[in-house]
């Protein structure tokens, strides 16, 4: 018998293993074509991420990024439905307050299922993705509840131990020296817990557990809600402080070996380090490769300045 993936996760928080919960966001009408086209029309362009992932035979990923372009909401929706795009609308809490209010009510029910879980900050992104889109292996430096609204997707959740999620890679992500993608090898698949999500289901998993997503041949809509707890905040701060130490030639102790007072002290130090601009994000600017277009390969047309 395989060891449970979840017991090998370094910091699970109160969520010991991946779990599915019901939600009512679909019945409330947030996932219809009309509602989605309307929100795409009005969503601020600076809150869009449009990605196209390519994979080689070993499962290694390369990323192309798109500009928002000039399509109206209905056209952009069609480009996603026909293409191979992954569109992320950030900051749903400000971009679509009605959906956010409903989702926070649902989050309250999920949170109540895990004694001791207490989110201190929530944020959300609405993800519209093409039938064949896949999201590469990564982790979020936060807890996550993925509210699935349309289509079918398969989520692979892996143990968050050093073999699958090295602390040095966590440091790079938390200090924004790299995107959230992690080193990945096919052998990890033997350790994955696989969950298929239907509309009306929400999935959560142990905090920091690495995961990846495959759409199952249908246009998909999900609201990905991330949240911080005090322990995750402390841990992220300690990882950031360790990244700064390491960038100056230090060899910091792993946060796994730190008790709460030490994690809290490192978190406090990280706030000062961030204020002082000790590690500049390397993600601030990057080139765009395409614009969404209907009726072209992958839904990715040429850039039109
Ligand atoms: Fe994620």
Boltz pocket constraint, residues with backbone or C-beta under 6 A from the ligand:
constraints:
  - pocket:
      binder: B
      contacts: [[A, 138], [A, 139], [A, 140], [A, 144], [A, 211]]
      max_distance: 6.0
